[in-house]
Amino acid sequence: MTSARPTFTALARSAALAGLALLGLAVGLVVLAAVLLTFLVGLVVVFPSAVRLARAVTRLQRGLTARWSGIPVDEPYRPAPPPPVPQSDGWYRDGRTLYKRPTIPAFNQRWNWMTKDPATWRDLAYLLAAPLTNGLVVAAPLLATAYGVAWAAGGNPVMGAVWILLAVIGVRWYAPWAVRLHGQVAAALLGPTEKARLARRVSRLDAARTEAVDSQAAELRRIERDLHDGAQARLVAIGMTIGAAEQLLEDDPQAARALLGKAREASATALQEIRRLVRGIHPPVLAERGLGDAVRALALDSPLRTHVTVDLPERATAPLESAAYFAVSELLANAARHGDATEAWVDVSTQGPALRVTVTDDGHGGADPEQGTGLRGIERRLGAFDGVLAVNSPVGGPTTAVIELPRAFRVRPAPMTPWRYFGRLCWGLWPIALFPQGLVAMVLKLVGSPVKSWFLGLYVPGPFQWPVIVGMMLLGGGLLAVALATTVRTREAEGGTCG
């Protein structure tokens, strides 16, 4: 019973996904009717509600894909427009028209946002095509069983038993594969396009740029203050001490020698402060030896017992290494200062083309980026490179912080494997099986047309015509699904994501 549980689970998920495909078709027809009412009749108020309904269904589809297939699919929609801002006179401008209230400008902005977003129309196309692209794929065992039951009820139990037996034998391996394939198809059709990814990235980078500029200005002010209050003051004092020694050189050589000794000590202290300041700007070991040795040197200076593991195939660019280095420095300082930690572990490795750094300490936990200015500073520094910081710090510890900087290393193209060649073949063959041999043959069968032409399903004996026609539709949908899955696998192999 335990060994059969995955099969039953996959079969139940296949049934749910097939039902969701039918629901998506119904919603797609509603959206299509709303589009016709909007652009032909001018009933524009129905379009936003229809789009929200379509996005709710596709959002459910993405969630099920992530949970059941293990393939995360990001939302492909462009960033929503901000609410209208009134002018200095209190009126709201939309193009050349002024409005006293923000209702119409807000509606126009959201209207443009929905209609000009390609993801809106891709959602509609997916909902209308879902029963063919992946609904038939996941529902194949159920359709075979239903067909067998129909034959048995029609007085031919042998044919019905054959179809039911085929469904029972094949469902063990087919159902899990179909659920996985469904997830890959959904990732290819419902995931963001390159333009959508670029638009979202530009939006994030714009916000990160603003924060980075503010952070850089604050850093320059800090450096200026440290130079003015530290090294500059010491250098001025050294100059005054040397001047006093010059005056005492002939009258009191012993006092002049003592003043020169103090000046030498002050110069050494000023040099140490300047070195610390330079190390805070860009450590020399980071520029000369790279991120791995710089983190090891940082661990030697840390008050914690720090264990460092480095596995990097090559050096990243200098700005990325600097961002990762100072992030690790801040995390170790926070662990010692605020977490009362005694030991830490730092792992520097790669995740595809991304640089990943994991810092774990044995402190009391409770770190929160929303409350800690240090963690917010790390997020601002990483945000300039489209990087992310994930912190898991339950009360009582331990604290684990993961830093990921994408595109830190060169992306090597995936090799041409037999799977990719097969995917290209599927791209060329799926329309032949789905449309002429499947849908057109089905229409001719329903209307009772005597024309058989080259339609294979119309030449076989009567009991097998519908299975052949449905099989052709299933074959075409399966080939399309495999072609889309090949696209997803290629992106994964090249270090990209589907969403």
Salt bridges, closest charged atoms under 4 A:
GLU75 OE2 - ARG59 NE 2.46
ASP117 OD2 - ARG55 NH2 3.82
ASP123 OD1 - ARG62 NH2 3.52
GLU194 OE2 - ARG197 NH1 2.81
ASP206 OD1 - ARG209 NH2 2.73
GLU211 OE2 - ARG376 NH2 3.65
GLU219 OE2 - ARG222 NH2 2.68
ASP226 OD2 - ARG222 NH1 2.83
ASP229 OD1 - HIS228 ND1 3.02
GLU273 OE2 - ARG234 NE 2.85
ASP293 OD2 - ARG289 NH2 3.07
ASP293 OD1 - ARG296 NH1 2.92
GLU314 OE1 - ARG410 NH2 3.22
GLU321 OE1 - ARG315 NH2 2.73
ASP340 OD2 - HIS364 NE2 3.73
GLU343 OE1 - ARG305 NH2 3.27
GLU343 OE2 - HIS307 NE2 2.52
GLU379 OE1 - ARG376 NH1 2.69
ASP386 OD2 - ARG201 NE 3.39
ASP386 OD1 - ARG204 NE 3.31
ASP386 OD2 - ARG407 NH2 2.99
GLU404 OE1 - ARG356 NH2 2.53
